[in-house]
Structures are given as structure tokens and as C-alpha cells.
Amino acid sequence: MDNSIHIRKATNEDCAVIVELGRRTFTETYSEISSNAAVQEYIEKKLSAEKIGEELNNPRACFYIGFMSNEPVAFTRMRYDRIAKGLPDKNAIEIERIYVVKEYQGFKVGKEIMEKCKQVAIREKFDMIWLQVWQHNNKAIQFYQKAGFVVYETALFSYGKAMQQDDFLMRLDLYY
């Protein structure tokens, strides 16, 4: 098996790929801890073809897709249309999603996508990257810490009418 990793910017033609990756990875992450109805509600609301299509056309956001052996296995969405909680004076970009298919975690696809996020932030002259992560997703928290992020605040994440979770907000200050 060729384990070569390739990251590229997504286009409108990638909508179906992102929808499939998003639905698969969100289900893998949350189906064991949440009701199926809550997971489905989030998927229908946030990971529909219509919603992803809108997000792909947002000029203040961008997607990158990670490929392993030419197969799409991960994606990220970066956006700079929201202000980080508690950091109103920072010129910051948010990593809204880094989703990696479970069977490809540990193969450095996430690391390569994170490097791409850092390159984009530096190229666009942002002072900071921030993100939100579930407090009980220890694997993701360790991944972000290894990439240089630190917890600086908490927030609530709602993904269904009756489903909420406590999240950490994490930040990475960029120095030039």
C-alpha cells in the first residue's frame, strides 16, 4: 500500500467528497456517545450537500482535503468570519473542522493538514489560529497540544435539540 499523503485546496467539485467524509467521521466520533437522532440531526443540518456547498462558496473560508494513496481520507475547514471568544482584538483564523477517517488516524494525514492550516494562517498574516474541541476527546486534544495549541477558555457546543457538550477553546499564537 502506497501511504503517500497529498493535501490540496478543495473546489466546488469536491462537495460530495466533503459531505461523505464529514458524515462518516462525525458518525465515527459521536455515534457511541450520543443518540442516533442527535447525530443525524447534526449531519442533516451541518453536513448536507447544500450546507457544504454554501460553505465552499464563502469567500471568508476555505477547505483542504487530505489524500492517502490518492483516496480522500480527511478534510479541514478554516474560516475567518468569527471572533474567537475572549480574544476580540486578535487577527485570528479558526480551524472549524479537522476530520480524519478513523482507520487513517495515526498515518500523519492530520499532521499534514495541520501543517497546511499553519501555512495558510502565516501566508495570510494571521496572529493566531483557534479551534474548539470536545473536552473528552483526549486523542484530539493531545494532537492539538502536540501541534502547539493551548487551552485558553471553554465553550458549549450544541449539535442537536437535546445534545450539548462542554468544549475547550484552544489557540496557537503565531510569531513572525
Protein Blocks (a to p, Z undefined) as FASTA:
>chain_A
ZZbdcdddddfklmmmmmmmmmmmmmmmmmmmmcfklmmmmmmmmmcfklmmmmmmpmkb
ccddddeehiafbdcdddffbccehilmbccdddfbdcddfklgonlmmmmmmmmmmmmm
mmnopabdcddddfklmmlmmmmmmnopacfbdcdddfbfklccddddddddddZZ
